[in-house]
Amino acid sequence: RICFLANHDPPLIDLSNIQYIVVDEADKLFEESKNSFRDQLDSIMNACTNPCKVVAFFSATVTKEVTTWASENMPNRVRFSVGVANMAVDLVEQELLFVGSESGKLLAFREMVHKGLTPPVLVFVQSKDRAQQLFTELIYDGLNVDVIHADRSQKERDNVVRSFREGKIWILICTELMSRGIDFKGVNLVVNYDFPPSTISYVHRIGRTGRAGRRGKAVTYFTKDDTINLRCIAQLIKQSGGTVPEYMLKLRKSSKRERKKLEQKAPKRAAIRTMPTFQMQERAKKEKLIARSKAKKMGKGREQNGHGTNGQAKSQKRKKVK
């Protein structure tokens, strides 16, 4: 919107007196899938002609794309780092848990709940469909859980966030979008139900806990299908002061191409459910039959009450005969 206003002929906004330009979550905005934003930022920078302007980039992780752009466009830059770059804080206890299969994830989470969880808890999955599937399973367990994803209205999402902050919701299931931008105070546990697509994603996800000096815990489930980034994340945990099995550090190093492919497209996973497929199909058939039966009854009711078009036609015909 700013670009549209600034590039309009004549310009609909004057940016010549802007003193500060702040870019938050810089690494996310400079991802390859967001190439257009680089051009937009160039356009905004050119419109901000104040020679004394200050440009500030903020991010929990620093990527090559951000560093390259900054070196080309910010000649007098100064870099500040709090702690080690691209590293999780030492306040977060990190654990990698092998669960065998997709069904093993659900069993592991239910066992974790059975042993006792200290809310609030954030649970990350790779897609909105899987978020809804997990919610459907957990809500029938009687857990105080909710879900937030793009298919929910803005009002619903705002209500969920508010309820989570107020402690009305203990477990919040979310997608990658919730790993940035929204600050929840006092999150005690982060569960990576689906393995993060990159080390950058991992750092941002577990960064939802261990904030403002408080300690937290992050548990990451993995299966044999998640080995591409397992070695990288295991190394990151070790560098953060955590402990990992030695075999993880000896795994084959994945290629840049493999990691990039994983970032762009999440792996295909089995649906989250405990009900066998044939039972799911039977339940779907019953639901369709019930829906048809209800629709048929409603249709008959309208005809009997003379609300349908046929009823109205018959009524008019009787009047004409009389």
C-alpha positions in Angstrom: 0.0 0.0 0.0 2.8 2.4 0.8 4.5 1.6 -2.5 1.2 2.3 -4.4 0.8 5.7 -2.6 4.4 6.7 -3.1 4.6 5.6 -6.7 1.3 7.2 -7.8 1.6 10.1 -10.2 1.4 12.5 -8.5 2.4 10.8 -5.2 -0.4 10.4 -2.7 2.0 10.3 0.3 5.1 12.3 1.1 7.9 10.2 2.7 10.7 12.7 2.4 10.6 13.6 6.1 10.7 10.0 7.4 13.4 9.6 10.0 13.2 5.9 10.9 12.6 2.8 8.8 12.1 -0.4 10.9 11.9 -3.8 9.3 10.9 -6.6 11.7 11.2 -10.3 10.9 13.6 -9.3 8.2 14.7 -12.9 7.4 11.1 -13.9 6.7 10.5 -11.0 4.4 13.6 -11.7 2.4 12.9 -15.4 1.7 13.0 -16.5 -1.9 9.2 -16.9 -1.9 9.0 -13.2 -1.0 11.2 -11.8 -3.7 8.8 -9.0 -4.5 9.2 -7.5 -1.1 12.9 -6.7 -1.9 11.7 -4.5 -4.8 9.1 -2.9 -2.6 11.6 -2.1 0.1 13.9 -0.6 -2.5 11.0 1.6 -3.7 10.2 2.7 -0.1 13.8 3.4 0.6 14.1 5.6 -2.5 11.0 7.5 -1.6 12.4 8.2 1.9 14.9 10.9 0.7 15.8 12.2 4.2 19.7 12.0 4.2 19.6 11.5 8.0 17.2 8.6 8.0 18.0 5.5 10.2 17.3 2.0 8.9 17.0 -0.8 11.4 16.5 -4.5 10.7 15.4 -6.9 13.5 15.2 -10.7 13.5 15.8 -13.6 15.8 17.7 -15.2 13.0 20.0 -13.8 10.3 20.0 -15.2 6.8 22.4 -14.8 3.9 19.7 -12.8 1.9 19.4 -10.2 4.7 23.2 -9.9 5.1 23.7 -9.5 1.3 20.9 -6.8 1.0 22.3 -4.9 4.0 25.8 -4.9 2.6 24.6 -3.5 -0.7 22.2 -0.9 0.6 23.5 0.1 4.1 27.2 1.1 3.7 27.5 2.5 7.2 25.7 -0.3 9.0 26.3 -1.4 12.6 25.4 -4.9 13.6 24.3 -5.8 17.2 23.8 -9.4 18.3 22.3 -10.6 21.6 23.8 -14.0 22.3 24.9 -16.3 19.5 23.4 -15.7 16.0 20.7 -18.3 14.9 20.8 -20.0 18.3 18.1 -20.9 20.8 18.4 -19.3 24.2 19.8 -21.5 27.0 16.6 -20.9 29.1 14.8 -23.4 26.9 15.3 -27.1 27.7 15.2 -28.9 24.3 14.3 -32.5 23.6 14.2 -34.6 20.4 11.8 -37.5 20.8 11.6 -40.4 18.3 7.9 -41.5 18.0 8.2 -44.1 15.2 5.2 -43.1 13.1 2.4 -40.5 12.8 0.2 -42.5 15.1 3.1 -42.5 17.6 3.0 -38.8 17.8 -0.6 -38.8 19.1 0.3 -41.5 21.6 3.3 -39.6 22.8 1.3 -36.4 23.2 -1.5 -38.2 25.1 1.1 -39.8 27.3 2.6 -36.4 28.0 -0.8 -35.1 29.0 -1.4 -38.1 31.2 1.9 -37.4 33.1 0.8 -33.8 33.5 1.3 -30.6 31.5 1.8 -27.2 32.9 -0.1 -24.8 30.6 0.0 -22.7 28.5 1.2 -25.0 25.8 1.8 -24.3 22.1 1.6 -27.2 19.6 3.0 -26.6 16.1 1.9 -28.6 13.0 2.8 -28.1 9.3 -0.6 -27.3 7.9 -4.1 -26.0 8.7 -5.6 -29.4 7.8 -3.4 -31.2 10.3 -4.1 -28.5 12.9 -7.9 -29.2 12.5 -7.3 -33.0 12.6 -5.3 -32.8 15.8 -7.9 -30.5 17.4 -10.6 -32.9 16.6 -8.7 -35.7 18.3 -7.8 -33.8 21.4 -11.2 -32.1 22.0 -12.8 -35.5 22.4 -10.1 -36.3 25.0 -11.8 -33.6 27.1 -8.7 -31.2 26.9 -9.0 -27.5 27.2 -7.7 -27.0 23.6 -8.3 -24.7 20.7 -6.9 -24.2 17.2 -5.9 -21.2 15.1 -5.2 -21.2 11.4 -6.0 -19.3 8.2 -9.5 -20.8 7.7 -10.8 -19.2 10.8 -12.2 -15.7 10.7 -10.2 -12.7 12.0 -12.7 -12.4 14.8 -12.3 -16.1 15.8 -8.6 -15.8 15.7 -8.6 -12.7 17.9 -10.9 -14.5 20.4 -8.6 -17.5 20.5 -5.5 -15.4 21.1 -7.3 -13.5 23.8 -8.5 -16.6 25.5 -5.1 -18.2 25.4 -3.5 -15.1 27.0 -6.2 -15.1 29.7 -5.6 -18.7 30.5 -9.0 -19.9 29.3 -7.3 -22.1 26.7 -4.5 -24.3 28.0 -3.3 -25.9 24.7 -3.2 -24.0 21.4 -2.6 -25.8 18.2 -1.1 -23.6 15.5 0.8 -23.5 12.2 4.1 -21.9 11.2 2.5 -18.4 11.1 2.3 -18.4 14.9 6.0 -18.9 15.3 6.6 -15.1 14.7 5.1 -11.8 15.5 2.8 -12.7 18.4 4.3 -12.6 21.9 2.7 -14.9 24.5 3.9 -14.4 28.0 4.6 -17.4 30.2 4.4 -20.2 27.6 5.8 -23.2 29.5 6.0 -25.7 26.7 6.3 -25.8 22.9 5.6 -29.1 21.2 6.8 -29.5 17.6 4.2 -32.1 16.7 5.4 -31.9 13.0 9.2 -31.5 12.5 10.2 -27.9 11.6 11.1 -27.4 7.9 14.4 -25.6 8.8 16.7 -24.7 11.6 15.4 -21.1 11.3 11.9 -22.3 11.8 13.0 -24.4 14.8 14.6 -21.4 16.5 11.5 -19.2 16.0 9.1 -21.9 17.1 10.9 -22.8 20.4 11.5 -19.1 20.9 7.8 -18.8 21.9 8.9 -20.1 25.3 11.8 -19.1 27.5 11.0 -15.4 27.1 11.7 -12.5 29.4 14.0 -14.5 31.7 11.5 -17.3 32.3 12.5 -20.9 31.7 10.7 -23.1 29.2 10.8 -26.5 27.5 10.6 -27.5 23.8 9.8 -31.1 22.7 10.2 -32.0 19.0 8.7 -35.3 17.7 10.4 -37.0 14.7 10.1 -40.1 12.6 12.3 -41.7 10.0 10.9 -39.3 7.4 12.4 -36.3 9.3 16.1 -37.1 8.9 17.0 -34.3 6.4 17.1 -31.6 9.1 17.6 -33.9 12.2 21.4 -33.6 12.2 21.3 -29.8 11.8 18.8 -29.3 14.7 20.7 -31.8 16.8 23.9 -29.7 16.3 22.0 -26.6 17.2 20.7 -28.1 20.4 24.2 -29.2 21.4 25.7 -25.8 20.7 22.9 -24.3 22.9 24.1 -26.4 25.8 21.7 -29.3 25.4 22.4 -33.0 25.1 21.6 -35.2 22.1 22.4 -38.8 21.1 25.7 -39.2 19.4 24.2 -41.0 16.4 22.3 -37.9 15.4 25.5 -35.9 15.0 26.9 -38.6 12.8 23.9 -38.7 10.3 24.6 -37.9 6.7 24.8 -34.2 6.1 21.8 -33.1 3.9 22.5 -31.1 0.7 21.4 -27.5 0.3 19.0 -28.6 -2.4 17.3 -31.1 -0.1 16.9 -28.5 2.7 15.6 -25.9 0.3 13.1 -28.4 -1.2 11.8 -29.2 2.3 11.4 -25.5 3.2 9.3 -25.0 0.1 7.1 -28.1 0.4 6.3 -29.9 3.6 6.5 -33.7 3.5 3.3 -35.7 3.0 2.1 -37.2 6.2 -0.6 -39.7 7.2 -3.8 -38.1 8.6 -4.0 -37.5 12.4 -6.6 -39.9 13.7 -7.0 -43.0 15.8 -10.1 -44.2 14.2 -9.5 -46.9 11.5 -10.2 -46.0 7.9 -13.2 -48.3 7.5 -14.8 -46.7 10.6 -14.2 -43.2 9.2 -15.9 -44.3 5.9 -18.8 -45.8 7.8 -19.2 -42.6 9.9 -19.1 -40.5 6.7 -21.8 -42.6 5.1 -24.0 -42.3 8.2 -23.6 -38.5 8.3 -24.6 -38.3 4.7 -27.7 -40.4 5.3 -28.7 -38.4 8.3 -28.2 -35.1 6.4 -30.3 -36.4 3.5 -33.0 -37.6 5.9 -33.1 -34.2 7.6 -33.3 -32.4 4.3 -36.2 -34.7 3.1 -38.1 -34.1 6.3 -37.7 -30.3 6.1 -38.9 -30.4 2.5 -42.0 -32.4 3.4 -42.6 -30.0 6.3 -42.5 -27.0 3.9 -45.0 -28.7 1.5 -47.4 -29.5 4.3 -47.3 -25.9 5.6 -47.8 -24.6 2.1 -44.5 -22.8 2.1 -43.1 -24.5 -1.0 -43.7 -23.4 -4.5 -45.9 -26.4 -5.2 -48.0 -25.7 -2.2 -48.5 -22.1 -3.2 -49.5 -23.2 -6.7 -52.0 -25.7 -5.4 -53.5 -23.1 -3.1 -53.9 -20.6 -6.0 -55.5 -23.4 -8.2 -58.1 -24.1 -5.5 -59.0 -20.5 -5.3 -59.6 -20.4 -9.1 -61.8 -23.5 -9.0 -64.0 -21.9 -6.3 
